[in-house]
Structures are given as C-alpha cells and as structure tokens.
Amino acid sequence: MKLYRTNSVEETKDLAQTFSRTLSGQTLLCLEGGLGSGKTTFTQGILSFFNADPPYTSPTFSLIKEYPLSKKKNGISFLYHIDAYRIQSSDILNLGWEEIIQKPETLILLEWPENISSVLNKKALFLSFVWESDSTRSITLPNMPPKDIESTTNVVL
C-alpha cells in the first residue's frame, strides 16, 4: 500500500487518472472512507480517464450507475459506480451483482464496501480515503506499478 496526499479536487482527480493507467478489466475497486473523504471525486477522475459519458454523480439513490464506453481502454468496456451506503449484501445480490462481477471487460468502483463485505471476492482491491481538512485528503492505494504513479504525480507522501 502507498499513501498519497492531495490538496485539491484537481489533485485528487489527477491521482485517480494516473492510477487508472494501471487498471484492467474484471477489477473491483473498493473505496473506503467517511463522507466527504474524496471517494466520489477520485471516481470522477477514473471515469474521466476512461472517457465515460458524464455527468459523474454519486449513485447514492440509484445505487448503480453503468457507463458503457464507446471505445475499449485497458481492456475495459464497462464501468460500474456502485454506492452501497444504504444497502446490504442481500440487496446487491438482487441488483445483479453476480452478473456484474463476472464480466471480463468491467471495472467496478464500489463505495461503502463494508456494507456488502460478504459478497466481495478475494481479488478486490481496497483504497482508503481520509478527510484531513477542507482541501486535504489522504489516499492509500494498492501497490500497483508504483513507478507509473510516482513518475507522474506531485502528491506522493
């Protein structure tokens, strides 16, 4: 795990876009952290990297937002942004979870994974977000080609 600190919305999105270069299909990213810790902003950076059609809003009430990509990138054709804040494992299973996680060209961005932990697979990658101040966030990312990330961002701790 590698810790990064961002000091603005733009830096958080830039870090997400740089991290996105390391991602491939059939990946589940579990974004952990409190309200306002940067999870949705980071997700917006990933969606932007993959040229998903905006708007990039949190699926708090719709629960799942699907973004089919017009052009495959990094082996990814579909992105799903899931907000599990208001649900539990049985709810997500009724929303097609098993089908979503088995698609080979899919990237899943899951906020509040602790609420559906019993259905997460062992290959899930956990990212941690901490709100430090109005502008500063600490973000812990899995060790995935650190040279790729470190060489293009100024937010490394």
Backbone torsions as a table, in degrees:
resi	resn	phi	psi	omega
1	MET	NA	145.0	-178.7
2	LYS	-129.6	133.1	-178.0
3	LEU	-97.4	133.3	177.5
4	TYR	-125.3	152.4	174.0
5	ARG	-124.1	130.9	175.5
6	THR	-116.3	148.2	-175.7
7	ASN	-117.7	12.8	177.0
8	SER	-164.5	165.2	175.6
9	VAL	-59.3	-41.7	-178.6
10	GLU	-62.6	-42.2	178.7
11	GLU	-65.1	-38.1	178.3
12	THR	-63.8	-44.0	178.3
13	LYS	-66.9	-38.2	178.3
14	ASP	-63.2	-43.4	177.7
15	LEU	-61.0	-42.8	178.7
16	ALA	-61.3	-42.1	-179.5
17	GLN	-66.3	-39.9	177.9
18	THR	-65.5	-44.8	177.9
19	PHE	-60.8	-34.4	-177.9
20	SER	-59.4	-28.8	179.7
21	ARG	-61.5	-22.6	-177.5
22	THR	-90.0	-3.9	-173.1
23	LEU	-91.1	154.1	176.7
24	SER	-142.0	177.5	-177.4
25	GLY	-63.3	161.3	-178.4
26	GLN	55.6	47.2	178.9
27	THR	-116.3	136.0	176.6
28	LEU	-114.9	113.4	176.4
29	LEU	-100.9	120.3	179.0
30	CYS	-101.6	114.4	-176.3
31	LEU	-99.2	110.9	-177.2
32	GLU	-106.7	139.7	177.0
33	GLY	155.5	161.5	-177.9
34	GLY	-72.4	175.6	176.5
35	LEU	-59.2	134.3	177.4
36	GLY	77.5	13.2	-176.3
37	SER	-86.7	-5.7	175.7
38	GLY	112.1	3.0	-177.3
39	LYS	-60.6	-48.6	-178.3
40	THR	-69.3	-38.8	177.5
41	THR	-62.1	-43.2	177.6
42	PHE	-61.9	-43.4	178.0
43	THR	-60.4	-40.2	178.1
44	GLN	-61.1	-37.3	176.5
45	GLY	-64.7	-40.4	177.7
46	ILE	-65.7	-46.6	179.7
47	LEU	-59.8	-39.0	177.7
48	SER	-65.2	-43.1	178.9
49	PHE	-56.7	-41.2	-177.1
50	PHE	-86.8	6.5	178.4
51	ASN	57.1	36.5	174.4
52	ALA	-68.9	149.4	-179.9
53	ASP	-71.0	125.5	175.9
54	PRO	-70.9	169.7	11.1
55	PRO	-82.3	153.6	179.6
56	TYR	-104.9	82.4	-179.9
57	THR	-113.7	156.6	179.8
58	SER	-68.9	137.4	179.1
59	PRO	-86.2	43.8	-176.2
60	THR	-54.1	-42.8	-177.1
61	PHE	-99.1	-29.9	177.8
62	SER	-83.6	-16.6	178.4
63	LEU	74.8	-46.5	-177.8
64	ILE	-131.9	130.5	171.5
65	LYS	-118.4	127.8	178.7
66	GLU	-103.0	133.9	177.6
67	TYR	-122.2	94.2	173.7
68	PRO	-73.1	134.4	-178.4
69	LEU	-90.8	139.8	178.2
70	SER	-73.8	-22.0	178.1
71	LYS	-140.0	125.5	179.7
72	LYS	-60.5	138.6	179.0
73	LYS	-140.3	130.9	-179.0
74	ASN	56.4	29.9	-179.1
75	GLY	77.4	15.6	-177.0
76	ILE	-114.1	129.0	177.8
77	SER	-115.0	-20.9	-178.8
78	PHE	-135.4	139.4	170.7
79	LEU	-119.9	140.3	174.3
80	TYR	-121.7	131.6	174.0
81	HIS	-111.9	116.9	-175.4
82	ILE	-119.7	133.1	176.7
83	ASP	-113.3	107.6	-176.8
84	ALA	-96.7	18.9	-177.2
85	TYR	-57.6	-40.5	-173.7
86	ARG	-104.3	11.4	-174.9
87	ILE	-129.7	175.0	175.5
88	GLN	-131.3	178.7	-174.1
89	SER	-53.9	-44.7	-178.4
90	SER	-63.3	-33.3	178.9
91	ASP	-66.2	-46.4	-176.6
92	ILE	-66.4	-33.3	177.2
93	LEU	-63.0	-35.9	179.0
94	ASN	-74.2	-11.4	-179.4
95	LEU	-100.2	11.5	176.1
96	GLY	91.9	22.6	-178.0
97	TRP	-53.2	-48.4	-176.7
98	GLU	-59.3	-40.3	179.0
99	GLU	-67.1	-43.7	-177.7
100	ILE	-61.9	-47.3	-174.2
101	ILE	-73.6	-13.8	179.8
102	GLN	-92.0	-8.0	179.6
103	LYS	-71.8	122.8	-174.6
104	PRO	-69.6	-23.0	-176.5
105	GLU	-105.9	33.2	-173.7
106	THR	-116.8	140.1	170.2
107	LEU	-114.7	126.6	-179.4
108	ILE	-112.1	127.9	176.7
109	LEU	-110.3	109.8	-172.1
110	LEU	-114.9	115.1	173.5
111	GLU	-92.4	144.7	-179.9
112	TRP	64.3	48.1	-178.1
113	PRO	-62.6	-24.7	-179.3
114	GLU	-61.7	-22.0	-179.6
115	ASN	-78.4	-16.2	179.0
116	ILE	-131.0	32.3	-172.5
117	SER	-58.3	-28.2	-177.1
118	SER	-70.2	-14.1	-179.8
119	VAL	-107.5	2.9	-179.6
120	LEU	-78.2	141.8	178.3
121	ASN	-88.1	165.9	-175.4
122	LYS	-68.7	-15.7	-179.4
123	LYS	-88.5	2.3	-179.3
124	ALA	-61.5	138.6	177.2
125	LEU	-104.0	128.7	-176.6
126	PHE	-103.3	130.8	176.7
127	LEU	-118.0	136.7	-176.8
128	SER	-115.0	135.3	-178.0
129	PHE	-123.7	132.1	179.2
130	VAL	-129.6	127.9	175.8
131	TRP	-80.0	119.9	178.4
132	GLU	-103.3	-37.0	178.4
133	SER	-159.1	-177.8	-179.5
134	ASP	-54.9	-30.2	-177.3
135	SER	-116.4	-17.5	-171.7
136	THR	-103.7	132.8	176.3
137	ARG	-128.7	143.2	169.9
138	SER	-103.6	130.1	-176.1
139	ILE	-128.3	123.8	177.9
140	THR	-105.4	122.2	-178.0
141	LEU	-112.7	152.1	175.4
142	PRO	-65.3	154.0	177.2
143	ASN	-72.6	97.0	176.2
144	MET	-130.2	123.3	-169.4
145	PRO	17.0	75.4	-175.2
146	PRO	-56.7	-30.1	179.4
147	LYS	-63.5	-36.3	178.1
148	ASP	-60.9	-41.0	-177.9
149	ILE	-77.4	-50.2	-175.1
150	GLU	-62.1	-30.2	-176.0
151	SER	-76.3	-11.9	-174.7
152	THR	-124.3	8.4	-178.5
153	THR	-134.0	148.7	179.1
154	ASN	-99.2	7.4	-171.8
155	VAL	-103.6	16.4	-179.0
156	VAL	-73.6	135.2	173.1
157	LEU	-84.2	NA	NA
